[in-house]
């Protein structure tokens, strides 16, 4: 048994996506994509207009460096905690 979600604004239409902010099911007519991300009309109207210097998303080229930095940070933290627990 499959459950078909319907559009929040058009109950006679199947939903094809979810708004990223409010998680409302929406049909293609109610979907506005901003940088490939679904937004409903209500959330899009509430979204603040970014300034010319605002960064909406980090560059994908920074993702591996950020992940490696986070991994190194947690490795060091948990290594120090482990050493402290072992010495006590």
N, C-alpha and C positions, 0 to 999 in steps of 0.2 A: 504494500500500500504506500503510495507516494503522496506527499502533501505538496500542493502547489500554492505558493504564496501569491497573494494578489497585491496590486499597487495600492498604496495608502490613499491616493487621490482618485483612482479609477478602479473601483472594486470589480468591474467587468473585465479587467485586463490582468494578465499574469505579470508578476514582478520579474524583472530580469537582473536586478541588482539591488544593493543596499547602500544607503547613504553612509558615508564614512563617519559622519559626526553623530547623527541621531539613530542610525541603524534601521531606519524605516525602509521597508520594501518598496521599490519604485519601478515603474515601467520605463521603457526607452523615452517616451515623451516627457517624463518628469525628471529624467536624469540629465545633469550637466556635468561633463567631465572637465576637471581642471587638472592639468598635468597627469592625465590618465586615471584620476581618482573620482569616483562617483560622489556627487553632491545632490541633495534634493533642493528644490527651489527655495524653500524656507531657510535651510541652513546656509545656502549660498548668499541669500540676501543679508544674513546676519554676519557673514564673514567680513572682517575688516579689510579694506583695500590696502595692499602692501605698498610701502614706499618704494622708490626706485632702487634703493640700496638694500632692501630687505631680501633675505635669503629664505626662500620657501622650503627648500629641501637641500640637504648637503649633496655635494657632487658624488656620484657613484664611485669615482676614483678614490675618494677618501674612505669608503667603507672598509676595505681590507686593512688599511692602516689603523683605523679606529678599533676594529675587532682585535687586531694584534696587540694594540696598546692595552685594551681592556683585559685580554688574556694575560699579558705580562703583569699587569697591576694585581689581578686576583691571584696569580701564581705566587707573587712575592708576598702578598698579604697572608695567604693561607700557609705558605712555607714558614713565615715568621711565627704565626699562631701555633703551628705544629711543633716548631722548635721550642717555643715557650712552654707548651703543654708537656713536651717530653722532658724538659729540664726540671719541671716542678715536681 
